[in-house]
Amino acid sequence: MRESLEQRVLAMRAQREAESRRRRTRTITRRDGLRCEVVGMHGKGQWLLEFCGNDYLGLSRHPRVVAALRDGAQAHGAGATASHLVCGHTAAHDTLEHELADWLQAPRAVLFGSGFMANLAVVQAMLGVGDVCVQDKLNHASLIDAARLSGCALKRYPHADVDAAARQLAAHADGAALLASDGVFSMDGDIAPLRALADVARHQQAVLYVDDAHGIGVLGPNGRGSVAAAGLHVRDVPLQLVTFGKALGSYGAAVVGDEDLIAHLAETARPHIYTTALPPAQCVATLEAVRIARDGDDLRKQLQARIGQLREGAHARGLELMASDTAIQPMLCGSDARAMTMAVALEDQGYWVAPIRPPTVPEGQARLRITLSAAHTASDVDGLLDALAHAKEVVPA
Ligand SMILES: Cc1ncc(COP(=O)(O)O)c(C=O)c1O
């Protein structure tokens, strides 16, 4: 007899409940900068200071970006009305693509609805059966799904193990190869060994693809990201993902790089051609964010100061953070239960830090993913440090 899909789903939900792995969406009802009114368990709003978003430069509410969104909507309306190749590609899209390419010193850029879609696009458009995609084990879920969907062989090397990456590529000497890595790892905050990966890619005739969702705007000269911070160029990293929803404070994504590879994506990538283009107004806002980020050394300095303050303050209070120099500063908790209880203890003190559990992170490595923004003040970070120290005291190890 056929298995009931409904019954299976109910059993899976019950299992997640039993393992304390249910996930729930929190609703923000009002916002004042990084302070959010969040609906709690019993439907009542509670004001929390947020340390879990990815708005690393504070651009999502920057007056110039918000005004650009409003002006963009006035000029172009609410949506693109069609895909890029039909009639959805406006001058706003075009200008953003050109400015991104200019910023990252690459010949060309192509837009996507989101970073997730862009990753699906790159791997599917570049690889197929008989090819290989070699990836860091801690890469973002969208890169892993992308390889699975493309039909290529997927090989995942232990985190940051460049020799293992080289061995996996060498073992698949036939067929085309893509070596893909996050630039900054989203749940750990560490930076990939990009120079060594570029060497491996060159020796193995593979194309290196860097997903720089968390590096762009934050790292490197003029905020050009982890690739530029490593002193690499488009000849070393022919494809690079820029997402707009993190340090740029907007929404959407682009892949930037080699002229021919990008042209191929624009003409064949399914998540580019079979979907509505980004709203032009969103592109106008993103363009303004790019201009601020390019010129944003002051914002990067502010962010760096908060990162240093958090790490020094944690050390002084005997709080252990994972090794990271970026805006992502996780604190390992181990069990899911401990991560959840720590997050609740912080919330009771008015701080919102996301507990991250498997399958987003490996089993036994649940953590608090603390993120910092240039919009945080020194007293915000001091307050969080005190709250973390108190939570550690009241939550048993
Ligand atoms: C490393 C990485 N790549 C890609 C994505 C997906 O980007 P987007 O949120 O634009 O879909 C994310 C976002 O969570 C990410 O952390």
The ligand as an ORCA input file, in Angstrom:
! r2SCAN-3c Opt
* xyz 0 1
  C      27.018     31.962      2.309
  C      25.652     32.276      1.788
  N      25.417     32.121      0.491
  C      24.202     32.379     -0.041
  C      23.165     32.815      0.750
  C      21.828     33.070      0.131
  O      21.680     34.420     -0.117
  P      20.223     35.072     -0.189
  O      19.804     35.324      1.231
  O      20.398     36.299     -1.004
  O      19.339     34.058     -0.851
  C      23.376     33.021      2.109
  C      22.274     33.544      2.951
  O      21.853     33.014      3.903
  C      24.644     32.720      2.653
  O      24.868     32.850      3.964
*
